[in-house]
Amino acid sequence: MTTVGYVPGVFDMFHIGHLNIVRRARLECDRLVAGVVTDEVVLAVKGRPPVIPLVERIEIVGSLRLVDEVVADPHRDKFDMWPSVRYDVLFKGDDWRGTAKAQKLEADLATVGARIIYFPYTVHTSSTLLRRFLSQRVGPDASDASAAVG
């Protein structure tokens, strides 16, 4: 039986933390699907849009040999992606473990025979830290990071 893994994420300003979770996920499944969270969901959840637009984030993640398929993920609740991806395992950073949201998702996934595997969160690198760094280097309006990355 083929084990399908699902690794959702914003994958904004792709960095080593993203690569670490994708590498680890690849080792735990036969087929790996990456879900790139839509710009609208990022804005709703984080209160700001991603620096890199969805179409480019999909292209970046899709270029990884580790990933078999990339899909746009328009859902806040990752269980809502299960009907279309039919994953056996969902991969998340362990900063999420033990939260009320994680416990609910674990229970929901159990109803369809799926589970979550948590990986160590890469604490020294994150898109938030990169944004902060760019803001200090480029100026107060780092939301227009095109000056720094374009």
Contacts in CASP RR format, 6 or more apart in sequence:
PFRMAT RR
TARGET T0000
AUTHOR 0000-0000-0000
METHOD contacts of the structure
MODEL  1
MTTVGYVPGVFDMFHIGHLNIVRRARLECDRLVAGVVTDEVVLAVKGRPP
VIPLVERIEIVGSLRLVDEVVADPHRDKFDMWPSVRYDVLFKGDDWRGTA
KAQKLEADLATVGARIIYFPYTVHTSSTLLRRFLSQRVGPDASDASAAVG
2 30 0 8 1.000
2 31 0 8 1.000
3 28 0 8 1.000
3 29 0 8 1.000
3 30 0 8 1.000
3 31 0 8 1.000
3 88 0 8 1.000
3 89 0 8 1.000
4 29 0 8 1.000
4 30 0 8 1.000
4 31 0 8 1.000
4 32 0 8 1.000
4 33 0 8 1.000
4 85 0 8 1.000
4 86 0 8 1.000
4 87 0 8 1.000
4 88 0 8 1.000
4 89 0 8 1.000
5 25 0 8 1.000
5 28 0 8 1.000
5 29 0 8 1.000
5 31 0 8 1.000
5 32 0 8 1.000
5 33 0 8 1.000
5 87 0 8 1.000
5 88 0 8 1.000
5 89 0 8 1.000
5 90 0 8 1.000
5 91 0 8 1.000
6 32 0 8 1.000
6 33 0 8 1.000
6 34 0 8 1.000
6 35 0 8 1.000
6 78 0 8 1.000
6 81 0 8 1.000
6 85 0 8 1.000
6 87 0 8 1.000
6 89 0 8 1.000
6 90 0 8 1.000
6 91 0 8 1.000
7 21 0 8 1.000
7 22 0 8 1.000
7 25 0 8 1.000
7 32 0 8 1.000
7 33 0 8 1.000
7 34 0 8 1.000
7 35 0 8 1.000
7 90 0 8 1.000
7 91 0 8 1.000
8 34 0 8 1.000
8 35 0 8 1.000
8 36 0 8 1.000
8 37 0 8 1.000
8 73 0 8 1.000
8 78 0 8 1.000
8 81 0 8 1.000
8 90 0 8 1.000
8 92 0 8 1.000
9 18 0 8 1.000
9 34 0 8 1.000
9 35 0 8 1.000
9 36 0 8 1.000
9 37 0 8 1.000
9 73 0 8 1.000
10 36 0 8 1.000
10 37 0 8 1.000
10 42 0 8 1.000
10 46 0 8 1.000
10 50 0 8 1.000
10 57 0 8 1.000
10 127 0 8 1.000
11 18 0 8 1.000
11 34 0 8 1.000
11 36 0 8 1.000
11 37 0 8 1.000
11 57 0 8 1.000
11 60 0 8 1.000
11 61 0 8 1.000
12 42 0 8 1.000
12 50 0 8 1.000
12 51 0 8 1.000
12 52 0 8 1.000
12 57 0 8 1.000
12 127 0 8 1.000
13 51 0 8 1.000
13 52 0 8 1.000
13 127 0 8 1.000
13 130 0 8 1.000
13 131 0 8 1.000
13 145 0 8 1.000
13 149 0 8 1.000
14 52 0 8 1.000
14 57 0 8 1.000
14 60 0 8 1.000
14 61 0 8 1.000
15 125 0 8 1.000
15 126 0 8 1.000
15 127 0 8 1.000
15 130 0 8 1.000
16 122 0 8 1.000
16 125 0 8 1.000
17 122 0 8 1.000
17 125 0 8 1.000
17 126 0 8 1.000
19 64 0 8 1.000
20 119 0 8 1.000
20 120 0 8 1.000
20 122 0 8 1.000
21 91 0 8 1.000
21 93 0 8 1.000
21 119 0 8 1.000
21 122 0 8 1.000
22 32 0 8 1.000
22 34 0 8 1.000
22 61 0 8 1.000
22 64 0 8 1.000
22 66 0 8 1.000
22 67 0 8 1.000
23 66 0 8 1.000
24 91 0 8 1.000
24 119 0 8 1.000
25 32 0 8 1.000
25 66 0 8 1.000
25 91 0 8 1.000
25 117 0 8 1.000
25 119 0 8 1.000
26 32 0 8 1.000
26 66 0 8 1.000
26 67 0 8 1.000
28 89 0 8 1.000
28 91 0 8 1.000
28 117 0 8 1.000
29 88 0 8 1.000
29 89 0 8 1.000
31 68 0 8 1.000
31 69 0 8 1.000
32 66 0 8 1.000
32 67 0 8 1.000
32 68 0 8 1.000
32 69 0 8 1.000
33 67 0 8 1.000
33 68 0 8 1.000
33 69 0 8 1.000
33 70 0 8 1.000
33 71 0 8 1.000
33 85 0 8 1.000
33 87 0 8 1.000
34 61 0 8 1.000
34 62 0 8 1.000
34 64 0 8 1.000
34 67 0 8 1.000
34 69 0 8 1.000
34 70 0 8 1.000
34 71 0 8 1.000
35 61 0 8 1.000
35 70 0 8 1.000
35 71 0 8 1.000
35 72 0 8 1.000
35 73 0 8 1.000
35 81 0 8 1.000
36 54 0 8 1.000
36 57 0 8 1.000
36 58 0 8 1.000
36 61 0 8 1.000
36 70 0 8 1.000
36 71 0 8 1.000
36 72 0 8 1.000
36 73 0 8 1.000
37 45 0 8 1.000
37 73 0 8 1.000
38 54 0 8 1.000
38 72 0 8 1.000
38 73 0 8 1.000
38 74 0 8 1.000
39 49 0 8 1.000
39 50 0 8 1.000
39 53 0 8 1.000
39 54 0 8 1.000
40 74 0 8 1.000
41 73 0 8 1.000
41 74 0 8 1.000
41 75 0 8 1.000
41 76 0 8 1.000
42 48 0 8 1.000
42 49 0 8 1.000
42 50 0 8 1.000
43 49 0 8 1.000
44 76 0 8 1.000
45 76 0 8 1.000
48 143 0 8 1.000
49 143 0 8 1.000
50 57 0 8 1.000
50 127 0 8 1.000
51 127 0 8 1.000
51 131 0 8 1.000
51 143 0 8 1.000
51 145 0 8 1.000
51 149 0 8 1.000
52 60 0 8 1.000
54 72 0 8 1.000
58 70 0 8 1.000
58 72 0 8 1.000
61 67 0 8 1.000
61 70 0 8 1.000
62 70 0 8 1.000
71 81 0 8 1.000
71 84 0 8 1.000
71 85 0 8 1.000
73 81 0 8 1.000
75 81 0 8 1.000
77 105 0 8 1.000
78 90 0 8 1.000
78 105 0 8 1.000
79 105 0 8 1.000
79 108 0 8 1.000
79 109 0 8 1.000
81 87 0 8 1.000
82 109 0 8 1.000
82 112 0 8 1.000
82 114 0 8 1.000
87 114 0 8 1.000
88 113 0 8 1.000
88 114 0 8 1.000
88 115 0 8 1.000
89 114 0 8 1.000
89 115 0 8 1.000
89 116 0 8 1.000
89 117 0 8 1.000
90 105 0 8 1.000
90 109 0 8 1.000
90 114 0 8 1.000
90 115 0 8 1.000
90 116 0 8 1.000
90 117 0 8 1.000
91 116 0 8 1.000
91 117 0 8 1.000
91 118 0 8 1.000
91 119 0 8 1.000
92 102 0 8 1.000
92 116 0 8 1.000
92 117 0 8 1.000
92 118 0 8 1.000
92 119 0 8 1.000
93 118 0 8 1.000
93 119 0 8 1.000
93 120 0 8 1.000
93 121 0 8 1.000
94 118 0 8 1.000
94 119 0 8 1.000
94 120 0 8 1.000
94 121 0 8 1.000
95 121 0 8 1.000
96 102 0 8 1.000
96 118 0 8 1.000
97 118 0 8 1.000
102 116 0 8 1.000
105 116 0 8 1.000
106 115 0 8 1.000
106 116 0 8 1.000
109 115 0 8 1.000
109 116 0 8 1.000
131 142 0 8 1.000
131 145 0 8 1.000
134 142 0 8 1.000
134 145 0 8 1.000
134 148 0 8 1.000
135 142 0 8 1.000
137 148 0 8 1.000
138 145 0 8 1.000
138 147 0 8 1.000
138 148 0 8 1.000
142 148 0 8 1.000
END
